[in-house]
Amino acid sequence: MDWQLAQDLDVLRSAELMVISPSAHASVMAAAATLEPGDLSTLSRDRDVVAPSGLLVLPEPVVCRNRTGSLSDTAAYGWQFVTQHQVLPTAQYEGVRLSTFMDRDGPVQPDEWRAAVAHARTSGHPMPRLVPDGMYGMRGDNALDATSDGSTQWLTEQHKQLQAALTQASAWRAEPPPDIGEWAGGRVDDPNDDFAFRYMFAFWRLVAQGVTTAQPLTSPPAGPRTPDIPSDPDVRVVRLAQQMPAQRSKETAEGKHVRTYHHRWPVRMHKVRQWYPSAQEHRLIWRGPYIKGPAEAPLMLGEKVYAADT
C-alpha cells in the first residue's frame, strides 16, 4: 500500500500535466467503445505514448459500472513507463503503469465515502481533490501486430472466456464491439475492468494519429476568451484538431428549409487497421472523428451541455 501510494504521489508530483477538452474527451470515449482486448496488445509505448510520465485530467468524471454492478468515477488518469515482469514463462517487457484517480467530490458518493471525507476534514487532514483509486499494468511492447491473421481475435476470445468464467455468465457480450463508435454521455458498463486500458489506448493513438492537438495553457483558445481560465505554461490542453463545418439553415430550390442546429454533438468514427509500408506493419487507427453542428454552438453530451472550444 505504501509503495502504491508512493507511485501515485510521484505521478502527481512530476508527471507532465494535460487537460483534455470536452470535445476531444468525447472522441476518446467513442474510440474506446470500439476496442477489443486483442487491440490493446498492439500498443507500442515508444511510438504511441505521448510522454514517459503523464497525468490526464478529464473535463468531468467518467462513471463506470463494474461486474458486480457497483459504480465508480474516474477524474484523471496517470501513467509511467515501467519494465513489467512475467513469472511463468519468465519474461520481461516494456510496459506502462496506469493509475486512476477519483474525484473526492465526484458523482459517486456512498454513505461510507461521505463519512470518510467528513472524518478526514474534521481531523485536520482533509483528502485531496484527486484521490488514488487503482493501479494497472499495461503492455507497451507491441506484443501483437494489428493484422487480420487472427492473432488479435484469438486473444480477444480467450479474454472473453476468462471474463465469462469470472462473472459466471455464458458471455459478457453477444457481439464484438462495433467498428463505428459514438458516445452521448452517461455511464459506461465495465464488466471486464478494462475501461482504463481502453480509454488511455484510444487517447494515445488519437494523439499519435494527429486527431488532437496539445498546446500550452498560455495559448489562447479559439472563440471568445474566458477570463476565468488561468495561464500555466506547464499545463497542456488537448483539443480536437478536426471538426465538421458548421451546418446552417437554408432554403432549398423547392422552398424547403434545412433544419438549424443549435448544439454540437459527438461523434461517429470508424476503426480501421491501416497498413504502413514504411514500417511494414498494420496499425489500428480511427477515421474521423466528427463533431456535428455549428462551430460556435455548445457541445451537447447526453443531458449536459458544455461550452467547448472550437
C-alpha positions, 0 to 999 in steps of 0.5 A: 500500500505504501509503495502504491501510494508512493507511485501515485504521489510521484505521478502527481508530483512530476508527471507532465500535466494535460487537460483534455477538452470536452470535445476531444474527451468525447472522441476518446470515449467513442474510440474506446467503445470500439476496442477489443482486448486483442487491440490493446496488445498492439500498443507500442509505448515508444511510438504511441505514448505521448510522454514517459510520465503523464497525468490526464485530467478529464473535463468531468468524471467518467462513471463506470459500472463494474461486474458486480454492478457497483459504480465508480468515477474516474477524474484523471488518469496517470501513467509511467513507463515501467519494465513489467515482469512475467513469472511463468514463462519468465519474461520481461517487457516494456510496459506502462503503469496506469493509475486512476484517480477519483474525484473526492467530490465526484458523482459517486458518493456512498454513505461510507465515502461521505463519512470518510471525507467528513472524518478526514476534514474534521481531523485536520487532514482533509483528502485531496481533490484527486484521490488514488483509486487503482493501479494497472499494468499495461503492455507497451511492447507491441506484443501483437501486430494489428493484422487480420491473421487472427492473432488479435481475435484469438486473444480477444476470445480467450479474454472473453472466456476468462471474463465469462468464467469470472462473472459466471455468465455464458458471455459478457457480450453477444457481439464484438464491439462495433467498428463505428463508435459514438458516445452521448454521455452517461455511464459506461458498463465495465464488466471486464475492468478494462475501461482504463486500458481502453480509454488511455489506448484510444487517447494515445493513438488519437494523439499519435494519429494527429486527431488532437492537438496539445498546446500550452495553457498560455495559448489562447483558445479559439472563440471568445476568451474566458477570463476565468481560465488561468495561464500555466505554461506547464499545463497542456490542453488537448483539443480536437484538431478536426471538426465538421463545418458548421451546418446552417439553415437554408432554403432549398430550390423547392422552398424547403428549409434545412433544419438549424442546429443549435448544439454540437454533438459527438461523434461517429468514427470508424476503426480501421487497421491501416497498413504502413509500408514504411514500417511494414506493419498494420496499425489500428487507427480511427477515421474521423472523428466528427463533431456535428453542428455549428462551430460556435454552438455548445457541445451537447453530451447526453443531458449536459451541455458544455461550452467547448472550444472550437 
